[in-house]
């Protein structure tokens, strides 16, 4: 079950079905990002795609009848209108049309009526309606899916479309389980089941020995994980620099070269990145050093061009050498900036206290350390507010908690109002009344045991003690121990197949901090 492979296969199939010849790829805003996540431009050029156009770009353009057009768009009302106009006045010789999700028959009829010149050769549904971030992690790029504590209707619809597209692309018809305490999780589960029932013919896949499960969880059950600073490479880059569609903006980095103002971090196209996604910050420095040494060794060999044989070897290996040079420069710049930000924002001390708040119960000591850090003036406003939010979540019911006092300290420090209000908001969103799990009680025992057995020291021990609640939930699911009272089957009646289930799960609003847990648990479930 690899979503990157699934989407890449769709794009490959589009280029193959259109046959040999020069091609243009016509996309919308969303499918442009979807394709760029799995295919590099140089890679897709090798498939005879020489031009990339946006269907919503507007303006008059010269006809290019010698080009075959591959149209890959979402089946939205706007895109149907734009495609209809394109077919009435075709700029290209022939058209192969692929929709990223289920298309209504009425829309197909509309397009057929507009194809007066009979330029359309193919119309298909290719279910790549999501951003494949990594093999077991996809995104829909939705920010703020709720209005208060209920679904935003448009975002609910987009989540349903994205999830059903993933199911179709992986050829899975799963049992559906949802978090019992969450009305939003139940609503999403019901809407997904409606599509599975309505489109039963599409989901008529061969039964497998292992029964897939769609597990729908609510972020409210674990508000702690998103509040923690991250220390594994991918999650840390996203936390401090932000990864958007596999791209990182480094234009604000002092002295950065023009070529590195924006870099691509893709496990599909960068082997070093793929190998180091989940290494902690303490280990990344060593791997960067080894990469530099390997590069310097090869660079030294390239200087020795003394014979025809040397020249031939240089020409043959230069592309790989140039690629390695770019990889070294990119990751040295990224890691260097991460190191600078860690120092500038005092993140070692901040993160150590965050981990204590998440994993240990020492109220007096932790309150003293929070006050000392707030008084130091060395914290970002964001980090100061996050520490108080973590304190509020852990000690919400503590008889001597000083949540009000800490909020007053934030106000005196002129922390922006939206951040001071976030302390109250996070309790309303993910406080004890909203959670069905014993978030902090379980976590203490888990981490004490973990530290005893692993015997770790340094960065990995101090700064990565916390495990997301998702990890424990997945382990219970894989072992068949996930309680049906907490995560019922939608519709019930599936107890007889419980022993065979494995994890096929989605979450709304998960981040890179959970990606390692997902990857590890899925790998372990296949052993």
Secondary structure by P-SEA (a helix, b strand, c coil): ccaaaaaaaaaaaaaaaacccbbbbbbcaaaaaaaaacccaaaaaaacccbbbbccccccccccccbbbbbbbcccaaaaaaaaaaaacccccbbbbbbcccccaaaaaaaaaacccccccccccccccccccccccccccccccccccccaaaaaaaaaaaaaaaaaaaccccccccccccaaaaaaaaaaaaaaaaaccccccccccbbbbbbbbbccccccccccccccaaaaaaacccccccccccccccccccccccccccccccaaaaacccccaaaaaaaaaaaaaaaaaaaaaaaccccaaaaaaaaaaaaaaaaaaaaaaaaaaaaaaaaaaaaaaaaaaaaaaaaaaaccccaaaaaaaaaaaaacccccaaaaaaaaaaaaaaaccccccaaaaaaaaaaaacccccccaaaaaaaacccccccccaaaaaaaaaaaaaaaaaccccccccccccccaaaaaaaaaaaccccccccccccccccccccccccccccccccccaaaaaaaaaaaaac
